[in-house]
C-alpha cells in the first residue's frame, strides 16, 4: 500500500483496544465516587471523533451525557459541570491549549478527569485523574480515538446495567486491527481510482448521517481542508434537503458516507437524489467491507472507524496525485490567533 506501515498501524490500533481494562477501571472508579453525568470535551478533530460515543450514550443510556466544545465551555460555562461530573478529554498531543483550559476549569469545579492522549508527560496527561495513553499519529489517530471512546461508552453502560448484550457486542473486537488492515488492503485500488477522480475538483459536498456524520465532518474539515486545502461543504444528510440540495447539478462533487446504523435511510435518501442530478456522486459504504466475526450491532457502532480507515487510503493517494503532503500547512503555529 502507498506510504503505509502495516506493522505500525496494527500496533497502534491494538494499543487502543488494550486500554479497555484501564478505561473500564477509570469509569468504575468515577461511578463508585458518585458520578452523575459525563462530559466529552475536546478541540477540533479530536472532539469530533468523540461524537459517536456521545451519541450512543445519549440515545441508549439514561446517564446524562454532554458533548461540548472545550473553548465554548470555558467561555460560557455549563450549569451541569461540577464535582459529580466525569470529564473526558481527547488530545493526541496532550498540549492542546483550549483543552488544557477546559481541564483546568473542570478541575476547579471538582470534576473527575479522564484524558485520552498519545503522550503522558504533557499538561493534560499530568493533570488528569486517569490518563489513558496510546501513541498514535495523524494517519492512525481516528480509529484509535473512535475505539477508545466506544470502549468507554460501553463500559459505562455495562456498569450501569444498560447493556445486557455487552459480551456479544464486543465479541471479535480483538481481531479489529487485522480486520481494519484488511479493509485498507481491499480499498486500496478504489482509493487510487477515486483520488484520481476527485483530486482536481474545486470543492466537495460531503455528507453522512448517524454515527457516520462525525466522520464526514472530520474528513472534510481536518483532512480535505486542513491537510489538502480543498474546499468542502460538510452537511448532515438530514439537513441536505434543507438548503444544500440546491447546489447539486452536473459536475458538482458529492461524497456520501454510509454506515449501518438506524440512520442509514437518511443517507439512502441523499443517494437517490444526488444520483439523479450530478454525475459526480461518490459513495463509500461500510456494508461493502467484510468484517468476519463482528456482529451486525457491533458493525453499526464501528462504522465510523471503518470509514476512517478506508479514507486514510484515499488521503494517501490524494497527497501523491496533488503533490501536496498531508503535513503541509500554511498557518499552523505561524500566526498568533
C-alpha positions as CSV (number, residue, x, y, z in Angstrom):
1,X,0.0,0.0,0.0
2,X,1.1,3.5,-0.8
3,X,3.1,5.2,2.0
4,X,1.8,2.9,4.7
5,X,3.4,1.0,7.6
6,X,1.2,-2.0,8.3
7,X,3.1,-3.1,11.5
8,X,2.8,0.4,13.0
9,X,-1.0,0.5,12.2
10,X,-1.6,-2.8,13.9
11,X,0.5,-1.8,16.9
12,X,-1.4,1.5,17.4
13,X,-4.9,0.0,17.0
14,X,-4.0,-3.0,19.2
15,X,-2.8,-0.4,21.7
16,X,-6.2,1.4,21.7
17,X,-8.0,-1.9,22.4
18,X,-5.5,-2.8,25.1
19,X,-6.7,0.3,27.0
20,X,-10.1,-1.4,27.5
21,X,-9.4,-2.6,31.1
22,X,-7.9,0.7,32.1
23,X,-10.9,2.6,30.7
24,X,-13.3,0.3,32.4
25,X,-11.4,0.7,35.7
26,X,-11.5,4.5,35.4
27,X,-15.2,4.6,34.6
28,X,-15.9,2.3,37.5
29,X,-13.9,4.4,39.9
30,X,-15.8,7.5,38.9
31,X,-19.2,5.8,39.2
32,X,-18.2,4.5,42.7
33,X,-17.5,8.0,43.8
34,X,-21.0,9.2,42.8
35,X,-20.5,10.5,39.3
36,X,-23.9,11.7,37.9
37,X,-23.1,12.9,34.4
38,X,-20.4,12.8,31.7
39,X,-18.9,15.5,29.5
40,X,-16.9,14.9,26.4
41,X,-14.7,17.9,26.0
42,X,-12.3,18.4,23.2
43,X,-10.9,20.6,20.5
44,X,-11.0,20.3,16.7
45,X,-10.8,16.9,15.2
46,X,-10.3,15.0,18.5
47,X,-13.6,16.5,19.7
48,X,-15.4,15.4,16.5
49,X,-14.2,11.9,17.0
50,X,-16.0,11.7,20.4
51,X,-19.4,12.3,18.8
52,X,-20.3,8.7,18.0
53,X,-19.7,7.6,21.6
54,X,-21.6,10.6,23.0
55,X,-24.5,9.9,20.7
56,X,-24.5,6.2,21.8
57,X,-24.9,7.2,25.4
58,X,-27.4,10.0,24.7
59,X,-29.7,7.6,22.8
60,X,-29.2,4.3,24.7
61,X,-28.3,5.3,28.2
62,X,-30.1,7.3,30.9
63,X,-26.8,8.6,32.2
64,X,-26.8,12.4,31.3
65,X,-24.1,12.9,28.7
66,X,-23.0,16.2,27.2
67,X,-20.8,16.9,24.1
68,X,-19.3,20.3,24.4
69,X,-16.6,22.3,22.5
70,X,-13.9,23.0,25.0
71,X,-13.4,26.6,24.1
72,X,-17.1,27.3,24.3
73,X,-17.5,25.7,27.7
74,X,-14.6,27.8,29.0
75,X,-16.1,30.9,27.6
76,X,-19.7,30.3,28.6
77,X,-19.7,27.7,31.4
78,X,-22.1,24.9,31.9
79,X,-24.6,24.5,34.8
80,X,-24.2,20.7,34.9
81,X,-20.5,20.7,35.2
82,X,-19.5,20.0,38.8
83,X,-18.0,17.7,41.4
84,X,-20.2,14.8,40.2
85,X,-19.1,15.1,36.6
86,X,-16.9,12.8,34.6
87,X,-15.0,14.8,32.0
88,X,-13.4,13.0,29.1
89,X,-10.8,15.0,27.1
90,X,-9.1,13.6,24.0
91,X,-5.9,15.2,22.7
92,X,-3.3,13.3,20.7
93,X,-0.5,15.8,21.7
94,X,-1.7,16.3,25.2
95,X,-0.9,20.0,24.8
96,X,-3.9,21.5,23.0
97,X,-4.4,24.9,24.6
98,X,-8.2,25.0,24.5
99,X,-8.4,21.5,26.1
100,X,-5.9,22.5,28.8
101,X,-8.1,25.4,29.7
102,X,-11.2,23.2,29.8
103,X,-9.4,20.7,32.0
104,X,-8.4,23.5,34.4
105,X,-12.0,24.7,34.6
106,X,-13.3,21.2,35.2
107,X,-10.7,20.6,37.9
108,X,-11.7,23.8,39.6
109,X,-15.3,22.5,39.5
110,X,-14.3,19.3,41.2
111,X,-14.9,17.0,38.2
112,X,-13.1,13.7,37.7
113,X,-10.9,14.0,34.6
114,X,-10.2,11.1,32.1
115,X,-7.7,12.1,29.4
116,X,-7.2,10.1,26.2
117,X,-3.8,11.0,24.8
118,X,-0.7,9.9,22.9
119,X,1.7,11.3,25.5
120,X,1.6,11.0,29.3
121,X,4.2,13.6,30.2
122,X,2.2,16.6,28.9
123,X,0.0,19.2,30.6
124,X,-3.2,17.2,30.0
125,X,-1.6,13.9,31.0
126,X,-0.1,15.3,34.2
127,X,-3.3,17.0,35.4
128,X,-5.7,14.0,34.6
129,X,-7.1,11.8,37.3
130,X,-7.0,9.0,34.8
131,X,-4.6,9.2,31.9
132,X,-5.0,6.6,29.2
133,X,-2.1,6.7,26.8
134,X,-1.8,5.2,23.3
135,X,0.8,6.7,21.0
136,X,-0.6,7.4,17.5
137,X,0.0,9.8,14.6
138,X,-2.4,11.7,12.4
139,X,-2.9,8.8,9.9
140,X,-3.8,6.4,12.7
141,X,-5.4,8.5,15.4
142,X,-9.0,8.5,14.1
143,X,-9.5,4.8,14.6
144,X,-7.7,4.9,17.9
145,X,-9.9,7.6,19.3
146,X,-13.1,6.0,17.9
147,X,-12.2,2.7,19.6
148,X,-11.2,4.2,22.9
149,X,-14.3,6.4,23.2
150,X,-16.5,3.4,22.2
151,X,-14.9,1.3,24.8
152,X,-15.6,4.0,27.4
153,X,-19.3,4.3,26.4
154,X,-19.8,0.6,26.5
155,X,-18.0,0.3,29.9
156,X,-20.3,2.9,31.4
157,X,-23.4,1.3,30.0
158,X,-22.3,-2.2,31.2
159,X,-21.6,-1.0,34.7
160,X,-25.0,0.7,34.9
161,X,-26.8,-2.5,33.7
162,X,-27.9,-0.9,30.5
163,X,-26.0,-3.2,28.1
164,X,-27.2,-6.8,28.7
165,X,-25.7,-7.8,25.3
166,X,-22.2,-6.4,26.2
167,X,-20.4,-9.8,25.9
168,X,-21.8,-10.5,22.4
169,X,-21.3,-7.0,21.3
170,X,-17.6,-7.0,21.9
171,X,-17.0,-10.5,20.6
172,X,-14.4,-10.3,17.9
173,X,-13.0,-6.9,19.0
174,X,-9.6,-8.4,19.4
175,X,-9.5,-9.1,15.7
176,X,-10.4,-5.5,14.8
177,X,-6.8,-4.2,14.0
178,X,-6.3,-7.0,11.5
179,X,-9.8,-6.6,10.1
180,X,-9.3,-2.9,9.6
181,X,-6.0,-3.6,7.9
182,X,-7.9,-5.9,5.5
183,X,-10.3,-3.0,4.8
184,X,-7.4,-0.9,3.8
185,X,-6.0,-3.6,1.5
186,X,-9.3,-4.2,-0.2
187,X,-10.0,-0.5,-0.6
188,X,-6.5,0.4,-2.0
189,X,-7.3,0.1,-5.7
190,X,-10.6,2.0,-5.4
191,X,-8.8,4.7,-3.3
192,X,-6.3,5.2,-6.1
193,X,-9.0,5.4,-8.7
194,X,-11.2,7.7,-6.5
195,X,-8.3,10.0,-5.7
196,X,-7.7,10.5,-9.5
197,X,-11.3,11.4,-10.0
198,X,-11.6,14.0,-7.2
199,X,-8.1,15.4,-6.9
200,X,-8.8,18.4,-9.2
201,X,-12.4,19.2,-8.1
202,X,-12.8,22.8,-6.8
203,X,-15.0,21.7,-3.9
204,X,-16.9,18.8,-2.4
205,X,-20.2,18.4,-0.7
206,X,-19.5,15.7,1.9
207,X,-22.4,14.1,3.8
208,X,-23.5,11.3,6.1
209,X,-25.9,10.6,8.9
210,X,-26.0,8.9,12.4
211,X,-22.7,7.7,13.8
212,X,-21.0,8.3,10.5
213,X,-21.8,12.1,10.3
214,X,-18.8,12.9,12.5
215,X,-16.5,11.2,10.1
216,X,-17.9,13.2,7.2
217,X,-17.4,16.4,9.2
218,X,-13.9,15.3,10.3
219,X,-12.8,14.3,6.8
220,X,-14.0,17.4,5.2
221,X,-12.5,19.8,7.8
222,X,-9.4,18.1,9.1
223,X,-8.2,16.2,6.0
224,X,-9.5,17.8,2.8
225,X,-9.4,21.4,4.1
226,X,-6.6,21.4,6.6
227,X,-4.3,18.9,5.0
228,X,-5.1,19.3,1.3
229,X,-6.5,22.9,1.1
230,X,-9.6,21.6,-0.7
231,X,-12.8,23.5,-0.1
232,X,-15.6,21.3,1.3
233,X,-19.2,21.7,2.4
234,X,-19.8,19.1,5.2
235,X,-23.6,18.8,5.7
236,X,-25.6,16.3,7.7
237,X,-27.7,14.1,5.5
238,X,-30.8,15.2,7.3
239,X,-30.0,18.8,6.6
240,X,-29.1,18.1,3.0
241,X,-32.7,18.7,1.8
242,X,-33.0,22.0,3.7
243,X,-30.6,24.0,1.5
244,X,-27.6,22.1,0.2
245,X,-29.6,20.2,-2.4
246,X,-29.9,23.4,-4.4
247,X,-26.2,23.4,-5.1
248,X,-26.3,20.0,-6.7
249,X,-26.1,20.0,-10.5
250,X,-24.0,18.2,-13.2
251,X,-20.3,18.5,-12.3
252,X,-20.8,19.0,-8.6
253,X,-18.9,16.5,-6.4
254,X,-21.0,14.8,-3.7
255,X,-19.2,12.4,-1.4
256,X,-21.6,10.3,0.6
257,X,-20.5,8.1,3.6
258,X,-22.9,5.3,4.5
259,X,-22.9,3.3,7.7
260,X,-25.0,0.5,9.1
261,X,-27.0,2.1,11.9
262,X,-30.6,3.1,12.1
263,X,-29.9,6.4,10.3
264,X,-28.7,4.6,7.1
265,X,-32.1,5.5,5.5
266,X,-31.2,9.2,5.6
267,X,-28.0,8.5,3.6
268,X,-30.0,6.4,1.2
269,X,-32.3,9.3,0.5
270,X,-29.4,11.6,-0.4
271,X,-28.0,8.9,-2.7
272,X,-31.3,8.6,-4.6
273,X,-31.5,12.4,-5.1
274,X,-27.8,13.0,-5.9
275,X,-27.7,10.2,-8.4
276,X,-30.3,12.0,-10.5
277,X,-28.7,15.4,-10.6
278,X,-24.9,15.0,-10.6
279,X,-22.5,12.8,-12.5
280,X,-20.0,13.1,-9.7
281,X,-21.6,11.2,-6.8
282,X,-19.0,9.1,-4.8
283,X,-20.4,6.6,-2.2
284,X,-18.4,4.9,0.4
285,X,-20.4,2.2,2.2
286,X,-19.2,0.3,5.2
287,X,-21.5,-2.6,4.3
288,X,-19.3,-3.3,1.3
289,X,-16.4,-4.4,3.6
290,X,-16.1,-7.9,5.2
291,X,-15.7,-7.9,8.9
292,X,-15.9,-11.6,9.8
293,X,-16.8,-12.3,13.4
294,X,-18.2,-8.9,14.1
295,X,-22.0,-8.8,14.8
296,X,-24.4,-6.6,12.9
297,X,-25.0,-4.5,16.0
298,X,-21.2,-4.1,16.5
299,X,-20.7,-3.2,12.8
300,X,-23.2,-0.3,13.3
301,X,-21.1,1.1,16.2
302,X,-17.8,0.5,14.3
303,X,-18.8,2.1,11.1
304,X,-17.0,5.4,11.8
305,X,-13.8,3.6,12.4
306,X,-14.2,1.6,9.2
307,X,-14.8,4.7,7.2
308,X,-11.8,6.4,8.8
309,X,-9.5,3.5,7.9
310,X,-10.7,3.4,4.3
311,X,-10.5,7.2,3.9
312,X,-6.9,7.2,5.1
313,X,-6.0,5.3,1.9
314,X,-7.8,7.9,-0.2
315,X,-5.8,10.6,1.6
316,X,-2.5,8.9,0.9
317,X,-3.3,8.8,-2.8
318,X,-4.6,12.4,-2.9
319,X,-1.4,13.8,-1.5
320,X,0.6,11.9,-4.1
321,X,-1.7,12.9,-7.0
322,X,-1.8,16.5,-5.9
323,X,1.8,16.7,-4.9
324,X,0.7,18.2,-1.6
325,X,2.0,16.3,1.6
326,X,-0.6,15.9,4.3
327,X,1.8,17.6,6.7
328,X,2.0,20.9,4.8
329,X,0.3,23.8,6.5
330,X,0.0,27.5,5.7
331,X,-0.8,28.9,9.1
332,X,-0.5,26.2,11.8
333,X,1.8,27.5,14.6
334,X,2.7,30.6,12.4
335,X,0.0,33.1,13.3
336,X,-0.9,34.4,16.7
337,X,-4.7,33.9,16.6
